[in-house]
Amino acid sequence: MAKVGSSTLTGEDVARMRAAASDSTLDPRRYVNDWVVTELLYHEAERRGIAGSAEVLEQAEQARRRLAVAALLQELIYQDSSGVTGDTVEAFYRRHRAAFTLREDVVQISYALFAGREAANAFRSRILGGTRWEEAMERLKADTTNRSGVLQVADRQYFTRGRLYPTELWKLALTLPRGDVSFVLKTGAGFYVMTVHSVQRQGQVPDLGYVRDDVRNRLLIEHRRMLYQKLLDELRLKTSVEIRLENAGMGNE
């Protein structure tokens, strides 16, 4: 795909670069251009003897060590979540419920957004006729041709006032009786039909579903800290370590 001096760039190289960037949608020409610029500058650095200088080699060695350590920790620490299970999450939540007291109101709702009022009314009527909300939602999700005209669905999601748009949805969520199906709400985005599963007020302790990810992240941090300390302790037992600060030029002044 490109060549600078004796260096060549293949399609496979570009594919690897895009995969490493975790964004396959970016224009390949960007990668080719970046590669060409880098090669031009690197060749000049080589010509001037900078690429092989002691300073650059020392920095390269330090970078290699950092990458090796990061790969080691990824393998031994960050990939290990065995200490964080559903049971440990629930136990931590029960012990520390007060720590999760809500600072603002939270609602758990499901809704379907339709392009047209007729489709929204048909969905609402289906539920009022005896179809469970969950079953009606599954039908929407299974409609690959989108004959129902659905634009968006939310399934038992939690929202605070600042995260629920448009604002009419928040007002409706606070007034709609739990488990009831709302009227068809017209907004600038389309026509909403909603049901409310729970409303949890500021100052209350929320249910585990709302804070599960937070609890899990806290446990993961503690689990990884313990694994890290255990790894260091094991390495110190296997390897002799001497520290002599007096040889580091750190004399008292």
N, C-alpha and C positions, 0 to 999 in steps of 0.2 A: 504493500500500500504506500510505502514511502522508503526513501533511501537517502542517507546523509553520509557521504564518504563511503566507508566500507560497512557501515551499520545499516541494517534493513529492518523494516517494520512490516509484519505480516498481518493478515486478517485475524489469525488466531491470537496474536499479541493484543490487538485492539479489543477482541472479545474478552480476554482476561482482564484488561484494564477497566473495561466497563463493568464487568462482574465485581471487581474489587471495589468499585465506586458505588455498588448497590443501586445503580440507576441505569437500566438498559435503554431508557427512552432518550437519553441525551444524544446529540448529533455526533456520529463517529468522526466527523471532520474536526471537531474540537480536540479529540484525543490525538489525531494525526498531527494537527498543528502544534499541540503542546509537546509531543514527542520530538518533532523536528526542531523546535526552539531549544529544547533541553539538549538534544544531541549537538547542535551547533555550539552552544555554550560549553558543553562538556569537552568537545574536541579542542576548543580554544584553551580551556583549563589544562588539558593534557599538553598542548603545544607549549604552554608557558611553564610547565612543570609543577603546576599547583595541585593537580589531581593526585600526585604521588608524594606530596609534601608531608612532613612529619605531623603537622597540625591536622591536616585532612585525614590522614590515616588514624590518628588518635581519636578524632571525632567519630570516624567510621567504626572503630572498635567499641567505643562507648555505646553507639547506637545498636551495634550487634548484640552487646550484652543486655541492653534494655529490652530489645525485642525477644531475646531468649528467655529472660525473666518473665516477661509478659505472657509468652507462650506457655511457660511452665505453670504460672498461676492460673491461666485459663484452663489448663488440663487438670490440675490438682485441686483448685479452689472453686473457680467460678462455674464450672460445669457440674459441680456436686450440689444438688439440692435435696439430698436424701434425708437431711434432718428437718425438712420443712414439709409436713404432710397435712392433710385435712384435719387430722386429730390435733396436731400441735397448733395449727392456726386457731381452731375453736377453743382450745385450752388457754392460749394466750389472750384471746378476746375476752373470755370469761374472767380471767384474772385482772385484766386491765381495762375493763369496760369504761370506767370514768375518764380514761385518757382520750377517748374518742367522742366525747360530748360535742354535739353539733354547734357550730358557730353561726349557722344559718339554716333556714328551712330546706328540706329535701323532699322531693316527690319521686315515687317510682311509678312509671306509667308505661303503657303501650299505646302506640297510635299508628294509623295508616294515613298517608297523604295521597290524595287522588288529584288527577288533572281536571276532572269534571265532577259536577255535583251529582249527576245521575249515577255514576259509578260509586261515589261515596254513599249515597242513599241505599244503593243495592247491597253494599257491604253491611251497613248498619241494620238494614231490614233482615238480612240473613241471621245476624246475631240475635236480634229481637225475636226472631222466629224459632229460636231454640238451639242454634249452632253455637258451640263454645267459641269464645274469642280465639283461643289457641288454634282451634281447628280452622277457623276462618282465615287466620294469619298464614297457616301452612298452605292453604289453597292459593293465597296471593303469591307466596314465595315459589310455589310449584308452577305458576303460570308463566312459562318461559316466553310465550308470545305476548305477554302483558296485555291481554284483552281487557283486563280490569282497569287499565289506565293508572295503576298505582305508581307513584313517583318515589315514595320513601316509606320505610317502616321502622318502627322502634319497638323492640320486644323486651319488656320488663327492664327498661333502662332507668337509671337514676339521674335526676337533674336538680340543679339549684336554679334560683331565679336568673342568675347571670348566664346560664348555659342553655336555657330553653327559649327558643325563638320560633315564631314571633311571640310578643308579650301576651297576646290573647290566650296562648296555650297555658301559660302560668296561671292566669286568672281562672281559666276553666278547670285546671287541675286542682286548685284549692277549694272549689265549690262543688265539684262533681262527687256524688256519693260513691264510696268504694265499691268497685265491682260493676257499677252501672255503665252503660254505653252512652256516650255524649251525643248531643245533636250534631249535625254536620256543621262544622265551623269554617266559614269562608275567610280566607286570608289572602294576602298578596302572593303567597307561594302556592296556593291551591286550596283543596277542601280536606279538612282533617276530621277523622273520627277517632275518639280516644276512650280509653278506660284507665282508671286510677287504681293501683294496687295498694299504695300506702302513702301517707303524708307524715313526715317526721319533722317535728318543730325544733327550732333553735333551743338549746339547753337540754334536749333529750339525748339519750344514748341511742345511736342508730342501730339498726339490725346488722348482723354480720355481713350480709350481702353487700352493703354499701361500703364497708371498710375492709373487706376481705383482702383486696390487693395491697392496701396499706399495711395490714397485719403481716401479710406474707413477705413484703419487702423488709419490714423490720426484722422478722425472723431470719431472712436470708442474710442480712447484714451481720447479725450476731453469729449465725452459723459459719459464715465465711471468716469472720474474725477469729473464731475458735479454731477453725481448720488452719488458718494462717499461723496462729501462735503455735499450734501443735506441730506444724511442719518445721518452723524455726527451731523449736525445742529438739526435734529429732535430728535435724541437721547439725545442731551444736554438739549433740552427743556423738555424732559420727565424725566430726571434723574438728581438729584443734584450732582454736581461735585465740589470738593474742592481740591485745590493744595497748599500744604505748603512745599516749598522747604527747609525751615529752619529746618524741621524735618528729612531731608534726609542725614544729616551728610555732608552737602556741604558748611561748613563755609568758609569764606574768609581767606586766609593765607597771 
